[in-house]
Amino acid sequence: MDLRPAVPDDAEAVSAVRRAVYSYSVMSPATTRHDIEAVVPEQRALRLVAEVDGRVVGWGAAGINTWTSDAGQAWLTVYVHPEHRLRGIGGALVGQLHEHLGEVGAVRVRTFATPAGLDFAKRRGYDGSRLMHYAGLDPRVLPEQPPTPEGIRLVGFDEVEPRQAYTADTIASLDEPGDSPLDAIDYDEWLREIWQGPALDKALSVAAMAGDEMVAFTAVETDGDRAWAGMTGTVPAYRGRGLAKLVKSVALRRAAAAGVTGAFTSNDDENGPMLAVNNWLGYRRVETQTGLLRTL
C-alpha cells in the first residue's frame, strides 16, 4: 500500500471507488476532478489516495470548515474499496489526515460513518452526534405535481443570476441542522465551488421566483443516469406554502425527461419537514449514516 497526494488524473479511479462504496451518493469524475483541483487556501485541505499495486483503492481528505463562524471546525472523509478493507488502509489514511489537521489548527473534526464503518470510527475517538438518512427513487414514477401558487414563477438555474441563488442558499442554510452553523459562506468561494462547479446541472435545478427574489430552490447534480439533490431550501418568509415540494417535483420530472433513472438525496434526522416532502415524493431509505465528532 502507498499513500500519496491526489492529482487531477486520479478522478476517474477515485469516482469508481466512491461508487463501489456509496452507490447512492452521486459524484461524477468531473466533480471529483474539480474537488481535487480546487484550492481554497483557508481550508488548508489535504487530499490523499491509497494505491495497491498501482491501483487506487482508497480516498481520504480533510480540511478546515470555512463556511462557519465556529473557529477550528474541520471535516474528514475516508473510504476504501470493499475488496481492500481490513488491511490497514483506512487507518493509515485517517492517521495522516489527523496529523495534518493538528498542524493546521483544527480543534474538532466531523465525519460520517456507514454502519459497517461505525466501529472503525469509534476506535479512533469519534462519537455520534446525529443521523443522516440516504434515500432514492425512480423519477419516472412520481405523485401528481402540486399546483404553482399565484405570484410564483418556476425557472431553471440557467435563468437566474448567481447572486440570487447565493442569497437564497445562504439564508436557507442558516437553520440547516448540523454541528456548526453555516453562517460564513463567502460569495467568491461559493461561486467557485458550487455555481461554477461541474456538479451543478443548472438546467435541471429549479427555483421558485417571487419577482426578482429566489424564494425556494432545489439544486440537482448529475452523473449519467443518476441524480443527486444537493440542497433544497426555502427562505423563511415563504415557508409553509409547499414550495419545496413543488420545486423538487418539477426538478425530478426534468431529470426523468433527461434520462435519469435513479435520483438520490439525504436528510438529517432532525429535518422533519424535508423528510416529509421526500416521503411524499416516494423516496425510500437505502442507508443511514452516523455523523461523528472528534476533538483533536
Short mmCIF file of the C-alpha atoms (twelve columns), coordinates in Angstrom:
data_MODEL
# 
_entry.id   MODEL 
# 
loop_
_atom_site.group_PDB 
_atom_site.id 
_atom_site.type_symbol 
_atom_site.label_atom_id 
_atom_site.label_alt_id 
_atom_site.label_comp_id 
_atom_site.label_asym_id 
_atom_site.label_seq_id 
_atom_site.Cartn_x 
_atom_site.Cartn_y 
_atom_site.Cartn_z 
_atom_site.pdbx_PDB_model_num 
ATOM 1   C CA . MET A 1   0.000   0.000  0.000   1 
ATOM 2   C CA . ASP A 2   1.166   3.502  -0.852  1 
ATOM 3   C CA . LEU A 3   -0.382  6.807  0.213   1 
ATOM 4   C CA . ARG A 4   0.222   9.927  -1.831  1 
ATOM 5   C CA . PRO A 5   -1.406  13.295 -2.534  1 
ATOM 6   C CA . ALA A 6   -4.247  13.069 -5.039  1 
ATOM 7   C CA . VAL A 7   -3.787  14.580 -8.502  1 
ATOM 8   C CA . PRO A 8   -6.494  15.522 -11.040 1 
ATOM 9   C CA . ASP A 9   -5.818  12.445 -13.166 1 
ATOM 10  C CA . ASP A 10  -6.942  10.272 -10.223 1 
ATOM 11  C CA . ALA A 11  -10.520 11.495 -10.690 1 
ATOM 12  C CA . GLU A 12  -11.840 8.533  -12.695 1 
ATOM 13  C CA . ALA A 13  -10.358 5.967  -10.292 1 
ATOM 14  C CA . VAL A 14  -11.500 7.816  -7.170  1 
ATOM 15  C CA . SER A 15  -15.010 8.186  -8.577  1 
ATOM 16  C CA . ALA A 16  -15.141 4.443  -9.274  1 
ATOM 17  C CA . VAL A 17  -14.110 3.642  -5.684  1 
ATOM 18  C CA . ARG A 18  -16.723 6.058  -4.356  1 
ATOM 19  C CA . ARG A 19  -19.445 4.431  -6.442  1 
ATOM 20  C CA . ALA A 20  -18.425 0.998  -5.143  1 
ATOM 21  C CA . VAL A 21  -18.700 2.262  -1.559  1 
ATOM 22  C CA . TYR A 22  -21.659 4.659  -1.832  1 
ATOM 23  C CA . SER A 23  -23.791 3.652  -4.815  1 
ATOM 24  C CA . TYR A 24  -26.415 6.129  -3.583  1 
ATOM 25  C CA . SER A 25  -24.079 9.154  -3.280  1 
ATOM 26  C CA . VAL A 26  -23.667 10.669 -6.723  1 
ATOM 27  C CA . MET A 27  -20.363 12.290 -7.700  1 
ATOM 28  C CA . SER A 28  -19.153 12.295 -11.296 1 
ATOM 29  C CA . PRO A 29  -15.491 12.027 -12.304 1 
ATOM 30  C CA . ALA A 30  -15.671 15.661 -13.445 1 
ATOM 31  C CA . THR A 31  -16.828 16.706 -9.984  1 
ATOM 32  C CA . THR A 32  -14.096 14.650 -8.354  1 
ATOM 33  C CA . ARG A 33  -11.504 16.304 -10.591 1 
ATOM 34  C CA . HIS A 34  -12.879 19.722 -9.668  1 
ATOM 35  C CA . ASP A 35  -12.667 18.808 -5.976  1 
ATOM 36  C CA . ILE A 36  -9.011  17.794 -6.349  1 
ATOM 37  C CA . GLU A 37  -8.105  20.853 -8.425  1 
ATOM 38  C CA . ALA A 38  -9.963  23.421 -6.319  1 
ATOM 39  C CA . VAL A 39  -7.601  25.178 -3.940  1 
ATOM 40  C CA . VAL A 40  -9.109  27.304 -1.170  1 
ATOM 41  C CA . PRO A 41  -6.121  28.433 0.904   1 
ATOM 42  C CA . GLU A 42  -8.218  28.983 4.025   1 
ATOM 43  C CA . GLN A 43  -9.361  25.336 4.007   1 
ATOM 44  C CA . ARG A 44  -5.784  24.031 4.299   1 
ATOM 45  C CA . ALA A 45  -7.139  20.818 2.748   1 
ATOM 46  C CA . LEU A 46  -5.175  17.616 2.196   1 
ATOM 47  C CA . ARG A 47  -6.425  15.041 -0.325  1 
ATOM 48  C CA . LEU A 48  -4.871  11.586 -0.448  1 
ATOM 49  C CA . VAL A 49  -5.256  8.398  -2.435  1 
ATOM 50  C CA . ALA A 50  -4.240  4.907  -1.364  1 
ATOM 51  C CA . GLU A 51  -2.805  2.587  -4.006  1 
ATOM 52  C CA . VAL A 52  -2.273  -1.155 -4.055  1 
ATOM 53  C CA . ASP A 53  -0.162  -2.470 -6.938  1 
ATOM 54  C CA . GLY A 54  -0.581  0.876  -8.690  1 
ATOM 55  C CA . ARG A 55  -4.386  0.845  -8.468  1 
ATOM 56  C CA . VAL A 56  -6.316  3.471  -6.489  1 
ATOM 57  C CA . VAL A 57  -8.353  1.679  -3.822  1 
ATOM 58  C CA . GLY A 58  -8.927  4.386  -1.201  1 
ATOM 59  C CA . TRP A 59  -9.525  8.091  -0.732  1 
ATOM 60  C CA . GLY A 60  -9.017  10.432 2.195   1 
ATOM 61  C CA . ALA A 61  -9.500  14.174 2.521   1 
ATOM 62  C CA . ALA A 62  -9.645  16.674 5.361   1 
ATOM 63  C CA . GLY A 63  -9.617  20.417 5.848   1 
ATOM 64  C CA . ILE A 64  -10.945 23.395 7.767   1 
ATOM 65  C CA . ASN A 65  -14.650 24.246 7.501   1 
ATOM 66  C CA . THR A 66  -14.552 27.798 6.139   1 
ATOM 67  C CA . TRP A 67  -18.336 28.196 5.937   1 
ATOM 68  C CA . THR A 68  -18.903 28.559 9.684   1 
ATOM 69  C CA . SER A 69  -18.051 31.246 12.230  1 
ATOM 70  C CA . ASP A 70  -17.261 28.448 14.715  1 
ATOM 71  C CA . ALA A 71  -13.463 28.579 14.637  1 
ATOM 72  C CA . GLY A 72  -11.330 25.464 14.318  1 
ATOM 73  C CA . GLN A 73  -14.029 23.185 12.887  1 
ATOM 74  C CA . ALA A 74  -12.848 20.634 10.327  1 
ATOM 75  C CA . TRP A 75  -14.187 17.903 8.057   1 
ATOM 76  C CA . LEU A 76  -12.771 14.500 7.171   1 
ATOM 77  C CA . THR A 77  -13.780 11.889 4.593   1 
ATOM 78  C CA . VAL A 78  -12.272 8.422  4.158   1 
ATOM 79  C CA . TYR A 79  -13.435 5.449  2.105   1 
ATOM 80  C CA . VAL A 80  -11.813 2.240  0.908   1 
ATOM 81  C CA . HIS A 81  -12.950 -0.143 -1.822  1 
ATOM 82  C CA . PRO A 82  -14.809 -3.095 -0.223  1 
ATOM 83  C CA . GLU A 83  -12.323 -5.586 -1.710  1 
ATOM 84  C CA . HIS A 84  -9.412  -3.913 0.086   1 
ATOM 85  C CA . ARG A 85  -10.728 -3.400 3.600   1 
ATOM 86  C CA . LEU A 86  -9.276  -4.791 6.850   1 
ATOM 87  C CA . ARG A 87  -5.736  -4.271 5.570   1 
ATOM 88  C CA . GLY A 88  -4.884  -1.057 7.421   1 
ATOM 89  C CA . ILE A 89  -5.605  1.278  4.519   1 
ATOM 90  C CA . GLY A 90  -8.356  3.262  6.221   1 
ATOM 91  C CA . GLY A 91  -6.344  3.544  9.415   1 
ATOM 92  C CA . ALA A 92  -3.304  4.837  7.537   1 
ATOM 93  C CA . LEU A 93  -5.399  7.469  5.753   1 
ATOM 94  C CA . VAL A 94  -7.044  8.633  8.969   1 
ATOM 95  C CA . GLY A 95  -3.682  8.811  10.745  1 
ATOM 96  C CA . GLN A 96  -2.156  11.109 8.133   1 
ATOM 97  C CA . LEU A 97  -5.263  13.269 7.962   1 
ATOM 98  C CA . HIS A 98  -5.441  13.688 11.752  1 
ATOM 99  C CA . GLU A 99  -1.796  14.697 11.804  1 
ATOM 100 C CA . HIS A 100 -2.439  17.248 9.059   1 
ATOM 101 C CA . LEU A 101 -5.476  18.715 10.825  1 
ATOM 102 C CA . GLY A 102 -3.463  19.130 14.009  1 
ATOM 103 C CA . GLU A 103 -0.802  21.010 12.074  1 
ATOM 104 C CA . VAL A 104 -3.292  23.464 10.535  1 
ATOM 105 C CA . GLY A 105 -5.039  24.345 13.800  1 
ATOM 106 C CA . ALA A 106 -8.214  22.268 13.721  1 
ATOM 107 C CA . VAL A 107 -9.786  21.673 17.132  1 
ATOM 108 C CA . ARG A 108 -12.761 19.480 16.224  1 
ATOM 109 C CA . VAL A 109 -13.378 17.277 13.197  1 
ATOM 110 C CA . ARG A 110 -16.635 15.963 11.771  1 
ATOM 111 C CA . THR A 111 -17.102 12.873 9.637   1 
ATOM 112 C CA . PHE A 112 -19.826 10.399 8.677   1 
ATOM 113 C CA . ALA A 113 -19.734 6.628  9.005   1 
ATOM 114 C CA . THR A 114 -21.777 3.885  7.407   1 
ATOM 115 C CA . PRO A 115 -22.991 1.079  9.687   1 
ATOM 116 C CA . ALA A 116 -20.019 -1.015 8.517   1 
ATOM 117 C CA . GLY A 117 -17.562 1.756  9.411   1 
ATOM 118 C CA . LEU A 118 -19.011 2.867  12.730  1 
ATOM 119 C CA . ASP A 119 -16.824 0.698  14.968  1 
ATOM 120 C CA . PHE A 120 -13.752 1.728  12.948  1 
ATOM 121 C CA . ALA A 121 -14.510 5.391  13.636  1 
ATOM 122 C CA . LYS A 122 -15.284 4.922  17.315  1 
ATOM 123 C CA . ARG A 123 -11.972 3.129  17.856  1 
ATOM 124 C CA . ARG A 124 -10.307 6.295  16.595  1 
ATOM 125 C CA . GLY A 125 -12.005 8.579  19.069  1 
ATOM 126 C CA . TYR A 126 -15.173 9.576  17.241  1 
ATOM 127 C CA . ASP A 127 -18.548 9.742  18.912  1 
ATOM 128 C CA . GLY A 128 -22.048 10.017 17.463  1 
ATOM 129 C CA . SER A 129 -23.844 13.325 17.112  1 
ATOM 130 C CA . ARG A 130 -26.660 12.827 14.590  1 
ATOM 131 C CA . LEU A 131 -28.130 10.569 11.888  1 
ATOM 132 C CA . MET A 132 -28.138 11.218 8.139   1 
ATOM 133 C CA . HIS A 133 -30.636 9.247  6.069   1 
ATOM 134 C CA . TYR A 134 -29.990 8.486  2.388   1 
ATOM 135 C CA . ALA A 135 -32.907 7.654  0.110   1 
ATOM 136 C CA . GLY A 136 -33.603 7.050  -3.560  1 
ATOM 137 C CA . LEU A 137 -36.437 6.858  -6.079  1 
ATOM 138 C CA . ASP A 138 -37.168 6.374  -9.762  1 
ATOM 139 C CA . PRO A 139 -38.049 9.890  -11.036 1 
ATOM 140 C CA . ARG A 140 -40.202 8.359  -13.755 1 
ATOM 141 C CA . VAL A 141 -42.710 7.342  -11.067 1 
ATOM 142 C CA . LEU A 142 -43.952 10.356 -9.099  1 
ATOM 143 C CA . PRO A 143 -47.154 11.638 -7.487  1 
ATOM 144 C CA . GLU A 144 -49.124 14.362 -9.246  1 
ATOM 145 C CA . GLN A 145 -47.272 17.666 -9.417  1 
ATOM 146 C CA . PRO A 146 -48.573 20.268 -6.938  1 
ATOM 147 C CA . PRO A 147 -50.066 23.490 -8.322  1 
ATOM 148 C CA . THR A 148 -47.886 26.584 -8.567  1 
ATOM 149 C CA . PRO A 149 -49.087 29.298 -6.153  1 
ATOM 150 C CA . GLU A 150 -50.134 32.653 -7.543  1 
ATOM 151 C CA . GLY A 151 -47.229 35.065 -7.793  1 
ATOM 152 C CA . ILE A 152 -44.623 32.296 -8.094  1 
ATOM 153 C CA . ARG A 153 -42.682 31.636 -11.289 1 
ATOM 154 C CA . LEU A 154 -40.676 28.423 -11.773 1 
ATOM 155 C CA . VAL A 155 -37.393 28.630 -13.672 1 
ATOM 156 C CA . GLY A 156 -34.214 26.650 -14.139 1 
ATOM 157 C CA . PHE A 157 -30.983 27.815 -12.551 1 
ATOM 158 C CA . ASP A 158 -29.811 28.658 -16.062 1 
ATOM 159 C CA . GLU A 159 -32.333 31.526 -15.983 1 
ATOM 160 C CA . VAL A 160 -31.222 33.167 -12.725 1 
ATOM 161 C CA . GLU A 161 -28.249 35.222 -11.636 1 
ATOM 162 C CA . PRO A 162 -25.712 33.600 -9.304  1 
ATOM 163 C CA . ARG A 163 -26.144 36.338 -6.685  1 
ATOM 164 C CA . GLN A 164 -29.868 35.498 -6.474  1 
ATOM 165 C CA . ALA A 165 -29.046 31.837 -5.886  1 
ATOM 166 C CA . TYR A 166 -26.310 32.651 -3.368  1 
ATOM 167 C CA . THR A 167 -28.650 34.855 -1.351  1 
ATOM 168 C CA . ALA A 168 -31.354 32.187 -1.187  1 
ATOM 169 C CA . ASP A 169 -28.841 29.434 -0.406  1 
ATOM 170 C CA . THR A 170 -27.156 31.290 2.439   1 
ATOM 171 C CA . ILE A 171 -30.440 32.383 4.005   1 
ATOM 172 C CA . ALA A 172 -31.973 28.899 3.804   1 
ATOM 173 C CA . SER A 173 -28.766 27.322 5.164   1 
ATOM 174 C CA . LEU A 174 -28.782 29.333 8.391   1 
ATOM 175 C CA . ASP A 175 -31.092 26.850 10.140  1 
ATOM 176 C CA . GLU A 176 -29.814 23.726 8.377   1 
ATOM 177 C CA . PRO A 177 -29.368 21.015 11.055  1 
ATOM 178 C CA . GLY A 178 -25.719 20.461 11.886  1 
ATOM 179 C CA . ASP A 179 -22.997 20.639 14.496  1 
ATOM 180 C CA . SER A 180 -21.781 24.080 13.384  1 
ATOM 181 C CA . PRO A 181 -23.796 26.931 11.838  1 
ATOM 182 C CA . LEU A 182 -23.439 27.592 8.108   1 
ATOM 183 C CA . ASP A 183 -23.214 31.327 8.660   1 
ATOM 184 C CA . ALA A 184 -19.952 32.437 6.999   1 
ATOM 185 C CA . ILE A 185 -20.263 31.384 3.347   1 
ATOM 186 C CA . ASP A 186 -18.051 33.627 1.230   1 
ATOM 187 C CA . TYR A 187 -19.590 34.576 -2.130  1 
ATOM 188 C CA . ASP A 188 -16.454 34.091 -4.220  1 
ATOM 189 C CA . GLU A 189 -15.792 30.687 -2.659  1 
ATOM 190 C CA . TRP A 190 -19.432 29.667 -3.155  1 
ATOM 191 C CA . LEU A 191 -19.227 30.832 -6.769  1 
ATOM 192 C CA . ARG A 192 -16.159 28.663 -7.462  1 
ATOM 193 C CA . GLU A 193 -17.221 25.580 -5.526  1 
ATOM 194 C CA . ILE A 194 -20.971 25.493 -6.187  1 
ATOM 195 C CA . TRP A 195 -22.119 27.699 -9.044  1 
ATOM 196 C CA . GLN A 196 -19.169 27.153 -11.362 1 
ATOM 197 C CA . GLY A 197 -18.541 23.542 -10.342 1 
ATOM 198 C CA . PRO A 198 -19.335 20.767 -12.825 1 
ATOM 199 C CA . ALA A 199 -21.678 19.003 -10.391 1 
ATOM 200 C CA . LEU A 200 -24.486 21.554 -10.614 1 
ATOM 201 C CA . ASP A 201 -26.860 20.867 -13.503 1 
ATOM 202 C CA . LYS A 202 -28.407 24.298 -13.953 1 
ATOM 203 C CA . ALA A 203 -30.965 23.097 -16.497 1 
ATOM 204 C CA . LEU A 204 -32.387 20.508 -14.087 1 
ATOM 205 C CA . SER A 205 -32.098 22.595 -10.901 1 
ATOM 206 C CA . VAL A 206 -35.302 24.546 -10.219 1 
ATOM 207 C CA . ALA A 207 -36.007 27.855 -8.484  1 
ATOM 208 C CA . ALA A 208 -39.276 29.404 -7.351  1 
ATOM 209 C CA . MET A 209 -39.139 33.144 -8.004  1 
ATOM 210 C CA . ALA A 210 -41.298 35.866 -6.443  1 
ATOM 211 C CA . GLY A 211 -40.448 38.815 -8.645  1 
ATOM 212 C CA . ASP A 212 -36.664 39.012 -8.703  1 
ATOM 213 C CA . GLU A 213 -36.205 37.077 -5.461  1 
ATOM 214 C CA . MET A 214 -35.413 33.360 -5.344  1 
ATOM 215 C CA . VAL A 215 -37.638 32.142 -2.533  1 
ATOM 216 C CA . ALA A 216 -37.251 28.360 -2.878  1 
ATOM 217 C CA . PHE A 217 -34.945 26.095 -4.828  1 
ATOM 218 C CA . THR A 218 -33.541 22.633 -5.322  1 
ATOM 219 C CA . ALA A 219 -30.038 22.107 -6.697  1 
ATOM 220 C CA . VAL A 220 -29.542 18.989 -8.828  1 
ATOM 221 C CA . GLU A 221 -26.252 17.242 -9.561  1 
ATOM 222 C CA . THR A 222 -25.955 14.517 -12.191 1 
ATOM 223 C CA . ASP A 223 -23.697 11.643 -13.173 1 
ATOM 224 C CA . GLY A 224 -25.006 9.823  -16.229 1 
ATOM 225 C CA . ASP A 225 -28.362 8.271  -15.394 1 
ATOM 226 C CA . ARG A 226 -28.151 9.198  -11.697 1 
ATOM 227 C CA . ALA A 227 -29.071 12.477 -10.000 1 
ATOM 228 C CA . TRP A 228 -28.450 13.941 -6.560  1 
ATOM 229 C CA . ALA A 229 -30.442 16.604 -4.722  1 
ATOM 230 C CA . GLY A 230 -27.556 18.690 -3.428  1 
ATOM 231 C CA . MET A 231 -29.586 21.244 -1.458  1 
ATOM 232 C CA . THR A 232 -33.246 22.178 -1.211  1 
ATOM 233 C CA . GLY A 233 -34.329 25.247 0.708   1 
ATOM 234 C CA . THR A 234 -36.996 27.881 1.202   1 
ATOM 235 C CA . VAL A 235 -36.409 31.334 2.661   1 
ATOM 236 C CA . PRO A 236 -38.292 31.721 5.973   1 
ATOM 237 C CA . ALA A 237 -40.923 34.207 4.741   1 
ATOM 238 C CA . TYR A 238 -42.179 31.711 2.144   1 
ATOM 239 C CA . ARG A 239 -42.191 28.505 4.172   1 
ATOM 240 C CA . GLY A 240 -45.378 26.545 4.744   1 
ATOM 241 C CA . ARG A 241 -46.632 27.077 1.183   1 
ATOM 242 C CA . GLY A 242 -45.459 23.787 -0.322  1 
ATOM 243 C CA . LEU A 243 -42.700 25.358 -2.406  1 
ATOM 244 C CA . ALA A 244 -40.034 22.793 -1.515  1 
ATOM 245 C CA . LYS A 245 -42.385 20.004 -2.575  1 
ATOM 246 C CA . LEU A 246 -43.152 21.871 -5.795  1 
ATOM 247 C CA . VAL A 247 -39.578 22.613 -6.899  1 
ATOM 248 C CA . LYS A 248 -38.440 19.087 -6.104  1 
ATOM 249 C CA . SER A 249 -41.370 17.616 -8.023  1 
ATOM 250 C CA . VAL A 250 -40.588 19.750 -11.080 1 
ATOM 251 C CA . ALA A 251 -36.836 19.021 -10.902 1 
ATOM 252 C CA . LEU A 252 -37.405 15.278 -10.704 1 
ATOM 253 C CA . ARG A 253 -39.637 15.413 -13.778 1 
ATOM 254 C CA . ARG A 254 -36.958 17.329 -15.639 1 
ATOM 255 C CA . ALA A 255 -34.404 14.729 -14.566 1 
ATOM 256 C CA . ALA A 256 -36.576 11.881 -15.809 1 
ATOM 257 C CA . ALA A 257 -37.023 13.625 -19.168 1 
ATOM 258 C CA . ALA A 258 -33.216 13.937 -19.366 1 
ATOM 259 C CA . GLY A 259 -32.746 10.173 -18.945 1 
ATOM 260 C CA . VAL A 260 -32.196 9.926  -15.194 1 
ATOM 261 C CA . THR A 261 -33.498 6.647  -13.764 1 
ATOM 262 C CA . GLY A 262 -32.193 6.900  -10.206 1 
ATOM 263 C CA . ALA A 263 -32.453 10.004 -8.004  1 
ATOM 264 C CA . PHE A 264 -30.949 10.212 -4.519  1 
ATOM 265 C CA . THR A 265 -30.915 12.590 -1.596  1 
ATOM 266 C CA . SER A 266 -30.003 12.809 2.086   1 
ATOM 267 C CA . ASN A 267 -31.659 14.319 5.129   1 
ATOM 268 C CA . ASP A 268 -30.632 14.961 8.689   1 
ATOM 269 C CA . ASP A 269 -32.836 13.036 11.114  1 
ATOM 270 C CA . GLU A 270 -33.928 16.339 12.702  1 
ATOM 271 C CA . ASN A 271 -35.166 17.826 9.417   1 
ATOM 272 C CA . GLY A 272 -38.743 16.647 9.745   1 
ATOM 273 C CA . PRO A 273 -40.321 18.928 7.100   1 
ATOM 274 C CA . MET A 274 -37.921 17.825 4.351   1 
ATOM 275 C CA . LEU A 275 -38.208 14.175 5.342   1 
ATOM 276 C CA . ALA A 276 -41.984 14.545 4.945   1 
ATOM 277 C CA . VAL A 277 -41.569 16.086 1.481   1 
ATOM 278 C CA . ASN A 278 -39.265 13.294 0.351   1 
ATOM 279 C CA . ASN A 279 -41.558 10.607 1.733   1 
ATOM 280 C CA . TRP A 280 -44.448 12.151 -0.214  1 
ATOM 281 C CA . LEU A 281 -42.365 12.153 -3.404  1 
ATOM 282 C CA . GLY A 282 -41.678 8.445  -2.972  1 
ATOM 283 C CA . TYR A 283 -38.108 8.398  -1.706  1 
ATOM 284 C CA . ARG A 284 -37.247 5.160  0.108   1 
ATOM 285 C CA . ARG A 285 -34.366 4.883  2.523   1 
ATOM 286 C CA . VAL A 286 -31.304 2.996  1.323   1 
ATOM 287 C CA . GLU A 287 -28.873 3.657  4.189   1 
ATOM 288 C CA . THR A 288 -28.384 5.699  7.344   1 
ATOM 289 C CA . GLN A 289 -25.003 7.154  8.225   1 
ATOM 290 C CA . THR A 290 -23.954 8.438  11.625  1 
ATOM 291 C CA . GLY A 291 -22.493 11.917 11.921  1 
ATOM 292 C CA . LEU A 292 -19.485 11.768 14.236  1 
ATOM 293 C CA . LEU A 293 -17.282 14.274 16.043  1 
ATOM 294 C CA . ARG A 294 -13.777 14.036 17.482  1 
ATOM 295 C CA . THR A 295 -11.893 16.660 19.469  1 
ATOM 296 C CA . LEU A 296 -8.292  16.965 18.308  1 
# 
